Amino acid sequence: MGGVLRRPFPHGDAAMIRTPIDRRRLLQGTMAALSAALASPVVRAQHAGPRVVVVGGGFGGAACARALRKADPRLAVTLITDTTTYTASPMSNSVIAGLRELTRQQFGYDALKRSGIDLFIGSAVIINPQSREVRFGQSADLLTARYDRLVLSPGIDFRWNAIQGYDEAASAVIPHAYRGGDQIALLRRQLEAMEDGGTVVIAAPVNPARCPPAPYERASLIAHYLKTKKPRSKVIVLDAKDSFTMQKLFENGWKALYPGMVEWVSVSSGGAPTSVDPKTRTISTDFDKYEAAVANVIPPQKAGRLAEIAGVADRTGWCPVDPLTFESKQQPNIHVIGDAAIAGAMPRSASAATTQGRICAAAIAALFAGKTPAAPTLTSTCFSLLAPDYAISQRGTYRPVGDLYNESEPGITMSPLEAPPAVRSGEAKEAAAWFTDITTGVFG
């Protein structure tokens, strides 16, 4: 992290790209970077067609880049991402619970390069909608990528200090484990080091947030770990909400699998965290204080930093888009996909981001061809593991209605509330197959 990487330019030039950028240093150096970038090297694409730059190498960005190359091979597609290895969030709770290794969550970009996408590793520092340029890298080493259309897949960022005492520094002691391999590994180590009889406290965020069922899947799989390794321990979920996705399915699973081990405290019952003391691992609400042997705070969220740089986020912190094309309503010729986009009823998930990336690519190809993009139908699938052989799911179909996506036939379908073990085991196998399919389709 922070070393110097060399990446060849398509026509033989070379430049240094450092990754990632320290946030404080980035803010301090932005004004200097503006002037330095005037003489920055320009990324030159291999293809002679219209230029599309995609920033963000997660499910949405990588899927969009690949779909663009397939939709129109004339397009010059450049993908800029801030790391050589992407750590996937789906199935990461299984890593925390010791059921799989972190390496199985990590994916590179070789397949994308082989498909003709120009890949550069670096963090976007400046996005200029007027000149249609992205400047990325670090300080005086900035590179410039020019575009006809820009696709941003910024993911999420956290609203640090929305809970008093919980800032970015505190996450090194009390992990959020909601993005990045280091955070996932940290929470796993803390669980492994905890003595039997300790309490694990999870603070679940208010919506909108990435993957709404994830905190409750995490509570379930941590309970599985505790049941098998530290059976005198328990899990408490402090929630900033009064209900959550697939709640009855989760609660039925907790009763069947982990009786007395998982306690959920709603906001109406005093569950909303108001402050955190990292030194003592104490999470306070308006009514109680919870001293945790292991604490996991998932803070409130907003669109990732790229959204602010590009000026595509509104006052909510998220990004309004045209549902047909995912073009920003704040900036022309910039499209926003994935967790950062305001997509109505669609959940913020890897499945939704992948679908959005492909629909966005088709829309961009249509626009370049002078055609009207078709009204899309989008789907999203979300599996949640409660144990290695016990899973539940929610699937949805969505179409644009007005400015947002609404549920469409057949609507939202969930796992049956009452089902024999064979059904839950079958869904666990289906979840594993889904993860293999989606990661192979995007990164493989």
ROVOMAR-712140 format. One line per 5 residues: their letters; for each residue x, y, z of C-alpha. Coordinates in pm, whole numbers. Each point is the difference from the previous one (the first is absolute). Last residue first. Layout:
BEGIN
A> X:Y:Z; ...
***
This chain:
BEGIN
GFVGT> -1298:-1388:-1460; -65:343:153; -366:79:-74; -147:-327:-123; 229:-210:218
TIDTF> -91:207:306; -372:-28:-75; 4:-373:-73; 216:-103:294; -210:208:240
WAAAE> -323:-146:-142; 134:-354:41; 79:63:366; -343:152:57; -168:-296:-176
KAEGS> 177:-238:236; -130:197:297; -344:9:-163; -3:-379:-16; 94:-21:367
RVAPP> -293:225:89; -236:-216:-208; 140:-324:142; -43:132:355; -379:13:-44
AELPS> -171:332:-71; -221:244:186; 41:362:-104; 40:-93:-364; 299:174:-162
MTIGP> -80:339:-140; -152:137:-319; -25:368:-83; -195:92:-311; -105:-246:-273
ESENY> -61:249:-150; 157:338:67; 128:180:309; 77:362:-66; 311:162:-142
LDGVP> 11:378:12; -60:314:-204; -341:-88:-137; -48:-372:25; 312:-189:-103
RYTGR> -22:-379:31; 98:-233:284; 9:-373:70; 93:-126:346; 150:-299:173
QSIAY> 36:-60:374; 184:-295:146; 48:-229:298; 292:-228:80; 80:-293:230
DPALL> 282:-249:-63; 297:214:107; -220:187:249; -221:309:-22; 107:71:-356
SFCTS> -170:286:-181; -66:-1:-374; -96:311:-195; -111:1:-362; -74:312:-204
TLTPA> -169:39:-335; -30:286:-243; -250:48:-283; 114:266:-242; -181:268:-200
APTKG> 193:1:-326; 260:266:-69; -97:236:-284; 238:-35:-293; 265:232:-137
AFLAA> 265:-274:-4; 196:171:279; -321:13:203; -67:-370:-59; 350:-97:113
IAAAC> -48:211:313; -333:-167:75; 144:-349:-41; 286:87:235; -242:141:259
IRGQT> -207:-318:-14; 316:-208:58; 118:210:292; -350:8:151; -16:-380:-3
TAASA> 338:-27:171; -92:265:257; -330:-174:79; 172:-336:57; 273:156:211
SRPMA> -264:165:217; -160:335:74; -367:-93:-14; -220:106:-292; -318:176:116
GAIAA> 112:342:-119; 330:-1:-186; 190:284:164; 353:-83:-114; 296:-37:237
DGIVH> -41:-377:54; 38:-83:-367; -6:231:-298; 63:367:-80; 17:135:-356
INPQQ> 176:322:-99; -72:159:-340; -197:284:163; 44:79:371; -262:23:278
KSEFT> -270:-227:-137; 267:-262:-53; -42:-243:-287; -120:-340:121; -133:-56:-354
LPDVP> -368:-88:40; -26:78:373; 136:356:-44; 217:48:307; -6:159:347
CWGTR> 323:-62:193; 15:-42:378; 118:237:276; -358:107:71; 83:353:-110
DAVGA> 79:-117:-353; 297:-201:-127; 129:43:-357; 258:273:61; 287:-203:-147
IEALR> 223:22:308; -297:-53:230; -112:-314:-184; 358:-130:-10; 6:0:382
GAKQP> -251:-284:24; -376:50:32; -133:20:354; -4:-219:310; -98:-26:365
PIVNA> 260:-192:202; 44:-377:37; 145:-42:350; 142:-339:94; 97:-50:363
VAAEY> 180:-299:152; 18:-52:377; -277:252:11; -113:236:273; -352:109:-84
KDFDT> -129:320:157; -371:62:31; -291:238:-55; 91:266:-255; 246:-244:-155
SITRT> 363:-60:94; 257:-231:-161; 297:-90:219; 314:-152:-149; 196:139:297
KPDVS> 254:199:-200; -226:34:-304; -269:188:195; -302:23:-230; -296:236:9
TPAGG> -368:26:-93; -73:-358:-105; -367:-59:-92; -135:-302:190; -222:172:254
SSVSV> -306:-223:-29; -149:217:-274; 333:-20:-185; -20:-378:5; 211:-229:222
WEVMG> 71:-344:-150; 137:-273:229; 175:-305:-143; 121:-288:221; -324:-96:182
PYLAK> -90:-267:-252; 264:-15:-275; -115:-225:-285; -379:-22:21; -69:325:180
WGNEF> 259:186:-209; -144:-144:-320; -351:112:87; 136:347:76; 182:15:-333
LKQMT> -303:-108:-202; -224:241:193; 240:288:-69; 44:-60:-373; 120:361:-37
FSDKA> -1:203:321; -236:154:252; 0:269:267; 323:159:-117; 320:144:157
DLVIV> 78:-351:123; 214:-137:281; 64:-367:-76; 116:-201:302; 193:-324:-50
KSRPK> 72:-260:269; 282:-195:166; -14:-315:216; 33:-219:-312; 346:117:-103
KTKLY> 114:-217:-293; -303:-169:-160; -275:227:132; 226:304:-28; 74:-62:-367
HAILS> -368:-58:-77; -89:317:193; 256:185:-214; -179:-144:-302; -339:126:117
AREYP> 118:346:108; 171:42:-336; -315:-105:-187; -178:261:209; 249:274:-90
APPCR> -14:-101:-370; -378:15:-50; 2:366:-120; 276:-49:-263; 150:350:-7
APNVP> -189:262:196; -307:219:-30; -92:-68:274; 110:33:362; 306:-195:101
AAIVV> 45:-319:204; 218:14:314; 135:-347:77; 93:-96:357; 187:-325:68
TGGDE> -18:-105:362; 270:-209:167; -65:-333:174; 283:-182:-177; 299:229:-31
MAELQ> 41:213:-311; 316:-55:-207; -180:-178:-288; -268:268:-8; 262:275:-11
RRLLA> 187:-174:-279; -318:-26:-210; -78:367:54; 349:96:-118; -15:-224:-309
IQDGG> -319:168:-122; 149:343:63; 318:-80:-191; -192:-150:-292; -188:317:-84
RYAHP> -364:93:52; -258:-51:272; 236:-127:268; -113:294:221; 292:-67:229
IVASA> 25:115:361; 370:60:59; 116:113:-347; -353:131:-53; 65:259:272
AEDYG> 242:183:-230; -271:38:-265; -238:156:248; -232:-144:261; 9:222:308
QIANW> -350:140:-44; -199:-201:-252; -38:217:-311; 373:43:65; 92:-148:-338
RFDIG> -280:-10:-254; 146:-294:-187; 76:-39:-368; -174:-222:-247; 64:-131:-349
PSLVL> 148:244:-249; -111:-163:-327; 42:297:-231; -51:-26:-375; 137:279:-220
RDYRA> -107:81:-355; 197:171:-273; 310:-44:209; 349:129:62; 234:-181:236
TLLDA> 271:215:159; 290:-128:209; 116:158:322; 359:-52:114; 32:346:161
SQGFR> -257:-88:268; -101:-364:-18; -175:-202:-267; -315:117:-172; -130:280:-212
VERSQ> -333:-66:-170; -87:229:-288; -318:109:-170; 111:364:-38; -319:125:164
PNIIV> -65:-307:216; 345:30:165; 70:-294:230; 301:49:225; 178:-241:235
ASGIF> -96:-339:-140; 199:-269:180; 244:-216:-192; 41:-329:-184; -56:24:-375
LDIGS> -169:-257:-223; -62:42:-373; -280:-244:-87; 69:-230:-294; -156:-323:126
RKLAD> 337:-119:126; 18:298:233; -337:-92:148; 110:-359:55; 315:118:179
YGFQQ> -198:215:244; 57:-161:339; -232:-161:253; -4:-52:376; -276:-165:199
RTLER> 150:-350:-9; 323:151:135; -186:95:318; -33:-362:105; -327:-177:65
LGAIV> -211:-107:300; 193:195:264; -296:213:106; 154:317:-144; 67:-183:-326
SNSMP> -364:-113:-15; -100:363:46; 198:68:-318; -244:-211:-206; -104:306:-203
SATYT> 242:289:71; 254:-67:-274; 361:107:48; 144:148:-321; 369:-45:-70
TTDTI> 220:241:-200; -138:295:191; -123:351:-72; -196:-68:-315; 1:172:-337
LTVAL> -160:-190:-288; 45:134:-353; -229:-98:-287; 66:122:-355; -321:-99:-176
RPDAK> 26:-163:-340; -76:-342:149; -360:113:66; -223:-189:244; 269:-253:95
RLARA> 257:264:98; -267:195:187; -113:-313:186; 351:-60:132; 31:357:126
CAAGG> -349:-9:155; 64:-325:185; 329:136:137; -163:322:116; -304:-159:161
FGGGV> 172:-294:170; 290:206:132; 267:167:-213; -89:367:38; 44:263:-269
VVVRP> -121:-89:-350; 125:213:-289; -183:-18:-331; 166:138:-313; -178:-7:-333
GAHQA> 169:-211:-268; 368:-15:-106; 108:-277:235; 327:-38:188; -68:284:240
RVVPS> 248:273:83; 40:103:363; 125:358:4; 314:90:193; -42:288:245
ALAAS> 103:351:-97; -314:174:119; -18:-256:279; 264:181:202; -225:303:33
LAAMT> -295:-191:134; 224:-234:200; 127:287:211; -356:88:91; -80:-364:80
GQLLR> 304:-61:220; -146:55:344; -312:-198:-82; 201:-290:-142; 239:4:294
RRDIP> -293:-41:236; -145:-282:-209; 324:-196:-48; 6:-97:-364; -5:-372:-96
TRIMA> 183:-60:-217; 284:170:-186; 4:13:-378; 332:59:-170; 9:61:-373
ADGHP> 86:-187:-318; -30:67:-371; -5:-300:-237; -320:56:-191; -249:-161:239
FPRRL> 169:142:309; 174:-255:219; -79:-4:373; 261:56:266; -103:-24:362
VGGM> 154:196:285; -75:-107:352; -280:150:214; -151:-330:106
***
